[in-house]
């Protein structure tokens, strides 16, 4: 094993950290640019709400499904190489998405983009953990977490501005120059072979983990689709079987991909679940919120994208204070504080985001969610990386990335499924209650309940009924939107209960992390 020790920070720390944040920026921007473009994509392809959900979640799916396996490969074969390969692959993936001729190609290109991020993104936190130590590491993680989350939140602004001038495909091309720059910087400044392992990789476990996560996410997305029950059940069975197989493989493997002994530590598994919920809440709020702003409030793409600014500001402002709180009060306190703000933001969205909502109400909700993620991001990532030997930091960084990406994929899938079901149910009920229900053909009803975008296409086809169609679709979307935010609040509350009862208090946490730190020098 090649080992480079660092008491605080490496040489050229600023350049290295800037490069790692730039790589994370490419992944985070690609993660969020699709949300603002969903209404335009829906109209371009006459897409169903489920198809739009899949386009939105495809990047997270590719990243979440591959990140654990690719993180382990980075631990073994070189994190810098994985970083470089990931940035190189992101170039064709973004180009294919930008010029996709149908919704299926767009979905597959987004999945490929997620895999490219799976190659590069785990390396960023892994290298921070390997090169920095002590309070300097906490500060570096805080900056990485804040800027990564803020850039993800700013993605919709960039998308909105582009959509004012260019077709929807432009939002997927915007990261091409950034990826090229990140590729060059990684080649020049990122050190190679830092505290890596010579242990063999559990390739079977890696393949099973990909199947497990991909099947789980797809099963959630297909669950509310009429006529897709068998598909959803089949995917659910595959997910359960793969999950069980992964657990058994990790118990028997000599060098497991996911060390169950480490994962059982409360500073690891509670932080992993806690981060999954809070980062998923941010992605879910952005996913539903962007459609709400355009479909219900009639915001332009630029205005809708810009509405997310308060969340980014909140994350940037709070993250340095989060690092201080973690050192003084512990991760548990800081996580719970973050949860409180996220719940408050979602409650504001639930109660105040209706067709009469003003921008102040939108900004308050986004600010509260952003502040919550800013507080919770640092302790979640720091607890994970502090719970593992540095030679296995790819497992921790992969799990940290999984918090964001699996959390985002699951929350987007759940909220999208709730929105889809609520929209279709509300609009079907409105049609049934209408005096003119007998005049609505099954084909027309199917088009109306397919998605809000499909209803807009139908309204353009029948301008004499456009006002009634749009009003009914907007009302149905609000019903689905309300159900989605209620579901999000329940999930976040469950996460807060878990952290409150299962995460160790400050003194016990410090004792545990000191004990785990001794393993790093063995």
C-alpha positions in Angstrom: 0.0 0.0 0.0 1.3 3.5 -0.9 0.8 5.8 2.0 1.1 9.6 2.1 0.6 11.0 5.6 -0.9 14.4 6.2 -1.1 16.1 9.5 -3.5 18.8 8.4 -3.6 19.6 4.7 -1.6 18.6 1.6 0.8 20.8 -0.5 -1.2 22.8 -3.1 -4.2 22.3 -0.9 -6.2 25.2 -2.5 -5.6 23.9 -6.1 -6.4 20.3 -5.2 -9.6 21.3 -3.3 -10.7 23.6 -6.0 -10.3 20.8 -8.6 -12.3 18.4 -6.4 -15.0 20.9 -6.0 -15.0 21.6 -9.8 -15.4 17.8 -10.4 -18.3 17.7 -7.9 -19.8 20.8 -9.6 -20.0 18.9 -12.9 -21.8 16.0 -11.2 -24.1 18.3 -9.2 -25.0 20.5 -12.2 -25.8 17.5 -14.3 -27.9 16.2 -11.4 -30.2 19.2 -11.3 -30.3 20.8 -14.8 -33.2 18.6 -16.0 -35.8 19.7 -13.5 -36.5 23.1 -15.1 -36.6 21.6 -18.6 -39.2 18.9 -17.7 -42.2 20.9 -18.9 -40.4 21.7 -22.2 -39.3 18.0 -22.6 -42.9 16.9 -21.8 -44.3 19.1 -24.6 -41.5 18.1 -27.1 -42.1 14.4 -26.7 -45.8 14.4 -25.4 -44.4 12.5 -22.5 -46.3 11.0 -19.6 -45.7 12.1 -16.0 -43.9 8.7 -15.4 -41.6 9.3 -18.4 -40.8 12.8 -17.0 -40.1 11.3 -13.6 -37.7 8.8 -15.1 -35.9 11.5 -17.1 -35.5 13.5 -13.8 -34.3 10.5 -11.8 -32.2 8.8 -14.5 -28.9 10.6 -13.6 -29.4 9.8 -9.9 -30.2 6.2 -10.8 -27.0 5.8 -12.8 -24.9 7.5 -10.0 -26.6 5.8 -7.1 -26.5 2.3 -8.7 -22.8 2.5 -9.5 -21.2 4.7 -6.8 -20.4 2.0 -4.2 -18.8 -0.4 -6.7 -16.9 2.3 -8.5 -15.7 3.8 -5.2 -14.3 0.5 -4.2 -12.5 0.2 -7.6 -11.0 3.6 -7.0 -9.7 2.5 -3.6 -8.0 -0.4 -5.3 -6.8 0.8 -8.7 -6.4 4.6 -8.2 -8.8 7.4 -7.3 -7.2 9.8 -9.7 -7.7 7.4 -12.6 -11.4 7.1 -11.8 -11.7 10.9 -11.5 -10.2 11.3 -15.0 -12.2 8.5 -16.6 -15.4 9.9 -15.1 -14.8 13.4 -16.4 -13.9 12.0 -19.9 -17.1 9.9 -20.0 -19.3 12.8 -19.0 -18.5 14.6 -22.3 -20.2 12.1 -24.7 -23.0 11.4 -22.1 -23.9 15.1 -22.0 -23.7 15.5 -25.8 -26.0 12.5 -26.4 -28.6 13.8 -23.9 -28.5 17.3 -25.5 -29.3 15.9 -29.0 -31.5 13.0 -28.0 -34.2 12.3 -30.6 -36.7 10.6 -28.3 -37.4 10.2 -24.6 -35.9 6.7 -24.4 -32.5 7.9 -25.7 -32.6 10.8 -23.3 -33.2 8.5 -20.4 -30.4 6.2 -21.3 -28.0 9.1 -21.9 -28.9 10.5 -18.4 -28.2 7.1 -16.9 -24.8 7.0 -18.7 -24.1 10.5 -17.3 -24.9 9.2 -13.8 -22.4 6.4 -14.3 -19.7 8.9 -15.3 -20.4 10.8 -12.1 -20.2 7.4 -10.2 -16.6 7.1 -11.6 -15.6 10.6 -10.5 -17.7 11.8 -7.6 -16.7 9.3 -4.9 -13.1 10.2 -5.5 -13.7 13.8 -4.5 -14.6 13.0 -0.9 -12.2 10.1 -0.7 -9.3 12.3 -1.6 -10.3 15.0 0.9 -10.4 12.3 3.6 -7.1 10.8 2.6 -5.2 14.2 2.2 -6.7 16.3 5.0 -7.0 15.5 8.7 -8.3 17.0 11.9 -10.2 20.3 11.9 -8.8 21.1 8.4 -10.6 18.0 7.1 -13.9 19.1 8.7 -13.5 22.5 7.1 -12.7 21.0 3.7 -15.7 18.7 3.8 -17.9 21.7 4.8 -16.7 23.7 1.8 -17.1 20.7 -0.5 -20.6 20.0 0.9 -21.7 23.6 0.8 -20.5 24.4 -2.7 -21.6 21.1 -4.1 -25.1 21.5 -2.7 -25.2 25.2 -3.8 -24.1 24.4 -7.3 -26.7 21.7 -7.5 -29.3 24.3 -6.4 -28.0 26.8 -8.9 -28.4 24.3 -11.8 -32.0 25.3 -12.3 -30.9 29.0 -12.8 -28.5 28.1 -15.5 -31.1 25.9 -17.1 -33.8 28.5 -16.9 -31.6 31.1 -18.6 -30.7 28.8 -21.4 -34.3 27.8 -22.0 -35.2 31.4 -22.6 -33.0 31.4 -25.6 -32.4 27.8 -26.7 -34.2 24.4 -27.0 -34.4 22.0 -24.1 -31.3 20.1 -25.1 -29.1 23.1 -24.2 -29.4 22.3 -20.5 -27.5 19.1 -21.0 -24.7 20.7 -23.0 -23.9 23.4 -20.4 -21.5 21.3 -18.4 -19.3 20.3 -21.4 -16.7 23.2 -20.9 -16.7 22.6 -17.1 -16.1 18.9 -17.5 -13.2 19.7 -19.9 -11.6 22.1 -17.5 -12.1 19.6 -14.6 -10.4 16.9 -16.7 -7.3 19.0 -17.3 -7.1 20.2 -13.6 -7.4 16.6 -12.4 -4.6 15.5 -14.6 -2.3 18.3 -13.5 -3.0 18.8 -9.8 -4.7 15.8 -8.2 -2.1 13.4 -6.6 -2.2 9.7 -7.5 -2.2 6.7 -5.2 -3.0 8.3 -1.8 -3.7 5.7 1.0 -5.1 3.2 -1.4 -5.6 -0.5 -0.7 -4.1 -3.6 -2.4 -7.0 -5.8 -1.3 -9.0 -7.4 -4.2 -12.3 -5.9 -5.1 -15.6 -7.8 -4.5 -16.7 -7.6 -8.1 -19.7 -10.0 -7.5 -20.9 -7.8 -4.7 -20.5 -4.7 -6.9 -22.6 -6.2 -9.7 -25.3 -7.2 -7.2 -25.4 -3.7 -5.7 -26.0 -2.2 -9.1 -28.9 -4.5 -9.8 -30.4 -3.9 -6.3 -30.4 -0.1 -6.4 -31.5 0.1 -10.1 -34.4 -2.3 -9.6 -35.5 -0.5 -6.4 -35.6 2.9 -8.0 -37.4 1.7 -11.1 -39.9 -0.3 -9.1 -40.9 2.9 -7.2 -41.3 4.8 -10.4 -43.5 2.2 -12.1 -45.7 1.5 -9.0 -48.4 4.2 -9.8 -48.6 3.5 -13.5 -51.8 2.0 -14.8 -51.1 -1.3 -16.5 -47.5 -1.5 -15.2 -48.4 -3.3 -12.0 -46.7 -6.6 -13.1 -43.5 -4.6 -14.1 -43.4 -2.8 -10.7 -43.9 -6.1 -8.8 -41.3 -7.9 -10.9 -38.8 -5.1 -10.3 -39.6 -5.1 -6.6 -39.0 -8.9 -6.4 -35.7 -8.4 -8.1 -34.7 -5.6 -5.7 -35.6 -7.8 -2.7 -33.7 -10.8 -4.0 -30.7 -8.6 -5.0 -30.7 -6.9 -1.6 -30.7 -10.3 0.2 -28.0 -11.6 -2.1 -25.9 -8.5 -1.5 -26.1 -8.9 2.3 -25.1 -12.5 2.1 -22.3 -11.8 -0.2 -20.9 -9.1 2.1 -21.0 -11.6 5.0 -19.0 -14.2 3.2 -16.6 -12.2 1.1 -13.0 -12.1 2.3 -12.8 -8.4 1.2 -16.4 -7.1 1.1 -17.4 -4.2 -1.0 -19.5 -2.9 1.9 -18.0 -3.8 5.3 -21.0 -4.8 7.4 -19.0 -4.5 10.6 -18.2 -0.9 9.8 -21.7 -0.2 8.5 -23.2 -1.4 11.8 -21.5 1.4 13.7 -24.2 4.0 14.7 -22.0 6.8 13.5 -22.0 5.2 10.1 -25.5 3.8 9.4 -27.5 6.4 11.2 -25.5 9.2 9.5 -26.0 7.4 6.1 -29.8 7.1 6.5 -30.0 10.6 8.0 -28.1 12.1 5.1 -30.1 10.1 2.6 -33.3 11.7 3.9 -32.1 15.3 4.1 -30.4 15.4 0.7 -33.3 13.5 -0.9 -35.6 16.2 0.5 -33.6 18.9 -1.3 -33.8 17.1 -4.6 -37.5 16.2 -4.1 -38.3 19.8 -3.3 -36.5 21.0 -6.4 -38.1 18.4 -8.6 -41.7 19.1 -7.5 -41.1 22.8 -7.0 -39.8 23.5 -10.5 -42.9 21.9 -12.1 -45.2 23.8 -9.6 -43.6 27.2 -10.4 -44.1 26.7 -14.2 -47.3 24.7 -14.3 -49.3 26.4 -11.6 -47.8 29.9 -11.1 -46.9 30.3 -14.7 -43.3 31.3 -14.1 -40.9 31.5 -17.0 -38.1 29.0 -17.1 -35.6 31.7 -15.9 -37.9 32.9 -13.1 -38.5 29.3 -12.0 -34.8 28.5 -12.0 -33.9 31.7 -10.2 -36.4 30.9 -7.5 -34.0 28.4 -6.1 -31.4 31.0 -5.2 -32.5 31.3 -1.6 -31.7 27.6 -1.0 -28.2 28.0 -2.4 -27.6 31.1 -0.3 -28.9 29.3 2.8 -26.5 26.4 2.2 -23.5 28.6 1.6 -24.2 30.8 4.6 -24.8 27.9 7.0 -22.2 25.3 6.0 -19.2 27.0 7.8 -21.3 27.3 10.9 -22.3 23.7 10.6 -18.6 22.7 10.8 -18.2 24.8 14.0 -21.4 23.2 15.5 -20.2 19.7 14.7 -16.9 20.4 16.6 -18.6 22.1 19.6 -22.0 20.2 19.9 -21.5 17.0 17.9 -23.0 15.6 14.8 -26.3 14.5 16.4 -27.3 18.1 17.5 -26.3 19.5 14.1 -28.2 16.8 12.1 -31.3 17.4 14.2 -31.1 21.2 13.7 -30.9 20.6 9.9 -33.9 18.3 10.1 -35.9 21.0 11.9 -35.3 23.6 9.2 -36.1 21.1 6.4 -39.4 20.2 8.0 -40.3 23.9 8.4 -39.5 24.5 4.8 -41.7 21.6 3.6 -44.5 22.7 5.9 -44.4 26.2 4.3 -44.6 24.5 0.9 -47.5 22.3 2.0 -49.6 25.1 3.5 -48.7 28.1 1.3 -47.8 26.9 -2.2 -51.1 27.1 -4.0 -52.2 29.0 -7.2 -52.2 32.3 -5.2 -48.7 31.9 -3.7 -46.4 34.8 -4.0 -42.6 34.7 -4.4 -42.0 35.5 -0.8 -43.7 32.3 0.2 -41.7 30.3 -2.4 -38.4 31.9 -1.2 -39.1 31.2 2.5 -39.7 27.5 1.9 -36.6 27.2 -0.3 -34.5 29.2 2.2 -35.5 26.9 5.1 -34.8 23.7 3.2 -31.4 25.1 2.0 -30.5 26.1 5.6 -31.5 22.6 6.8 -29.3 20.9 4.2 -26.5 23.2 5.0 -26.6 22.2 8.6 -27.1 18.5 8.0 -24.7 17.9 5.1 -21.4 18.3 7.0 -22.1 16.1 10.0 -23.5 13.3 7.8 -20.5 13.2 5.6 -18.0 13.7 8.4 -19.5 10.9 10.5 -19.3 8.5 7.6 -15.7 9.2 6.8 -14.7 9.2 10.4 -16.1 5.7 10.9 -13.8 3.8 8.5 -10.1 3.1 8.0 -8.6 5.5 5.5 -7.7 2.7 3.2 -11.4 1.9 2.9 -12.5 5.5 2.6 -14.0 4.7 -0.8 -16.8 2.9 1.0 -17.4 6.0 3.2 -17.3 8.4 0.3 -19.4 6.1 -1.9 -22.0 5.9 0.9 -21.8 9.7 1.3 -22.5 10.1 -2.4 -25.2 7.5 -2.1 -26.8 9.7 0.6 -27.3 12.4 -2.1 -28.0 10.3 -5.1 -30.0 7.4 -3.7 -31.7 9.8 -1.4 -32.5 12.1 -4.4 -33.5 9.1 -6.6 -35.8 7.6 -3.9 -37.4 10.9 -2.8 -37.9 12.0 -6.4 -39.3 8.6 -7.3 -41.6 8.6 -4.2 -42.8 12.2 -4.7 -43.1 11.7 -8.4 -45.2 8.6 -7.9 -47.4 10.3 -5.4 -47.7 13.3 -7.7 -48.5 11.1 -10.7 -51.2 9.1 -8.8 -52.7 12.2 -7.2 -52.8 14.1 -10.5 -54.5 11.3 -12.4 -57.0 10.5 -9.5 -58.0 14.2 -9.1 -58.4 14.8 -12.9 -60.4 11.6 -13.3 -62.7 12.6 -10.5 -63.1 16.1 -12.0 -64.0 14.6 -15.4 -66.5 12.1 -13.8 -68.2 15.0 -11.9 -68.4 17.2 -15.0 -71.9 17.6 -16.7 -70.1 17.0 -20.0 -68.4 13.8 -18.8 -70.2 11.7 -21.4 -68.6 13.7 -24.2 -65.1 13.0 -23.0 -63.7 10.0 -24.9 -61.4 7.4 -23.3 -58.6 8.7 -25.6 -59.1 12.3 -24.4 -59.3 11.2 -20.8 -56.1 9.2 -21.2 -54.3 12.3 -22.7 -55.6 14.5 -19.9 -54.5 12.2 -17.1 -51.2 11.3 -18.7 -49.4 14.4 -17.4 -49.8 18.2 -17.1 -47.6 18.6 -20.2 -49.9 16.3 -22.1 -52.9 18.3 -21.0 -51.2 21.4 -22.4 -50.6 19.7 -25.7 -54.3 18.8 -25.8 -55.3 22.4 -25.0 -53.3 23.6 -27.9 -55.0 21.1 -30.1 -58.5 22.3 -29.0 -58.1 26.0 -28.3 -61.9 26.4 -27.8 -61.6 24.3 -24.6 -58.1 25.4 -23.6 -59.1 27.4 -20.5 -61.2 24.6 -19.0 -58.5 22.0 -19.8 -55.7 24.1 -18.3 -57.7 25.0 -15.2 -58.6 21.3 -14.5 -55.0 20.2 -15.1 -53.7 22.9 -12.8 -56.1 22.0 -10.0 -55.2 18.3 -10.4 -51.5 19.1 -10.3 -52.0 21.0 -7.0 -53.8 18.0 -5.5 -50.9 15.7 -6.4 -48.4 18.3 -5.3 -50.0 18.6 -1.9 -49.9 14.8 -1.4 -46.3 14.8 -2.4 -45.2 17.4 0.1 -47.2 15.6 2.9 -45.4 12.4 2.0 -42.0 14.3 2.2 -42.8 15.7 5.6 -43.6 12.2 6.9 -40.3 10.8 5.6 -38.3 13.6 7.1 -40.0 13.3 10.5 -39.2 9.6 10.5 -35.6 10.4 9.7 -35.5 12.9 12.6 -36.9 10.3 15.0 -34.2 7.8 13.9 -31.4 10.3 14.5 -32.8 11.4 17.8 -32.9 7.9 19.3 -30.1 6.1 17.5 -27.2 8.5 16.9 -24.8 8.8 19.8 -24.5 12.0 21.9 -21.4 14.2 21.5 -19.2 12.6 24.1 -20.0 9.1 23.1 -19.6 10.1 19.4 -16.2 11.5 20.1 -15.1 8.4 22.0 -16.3 6.2 19.1 -14.5 8.3 16.4 -11.3 8.3 18.4 -11.5 4.6 18.7 -12.1 4.2 15.0 -9.3 6.6 14.1 -6.8 4.2 15.7 -7.6 1.7 13.0 -6.2 4.1 10.4 -2.7 3.6 11.6 -2.8 -0.2 11.9 
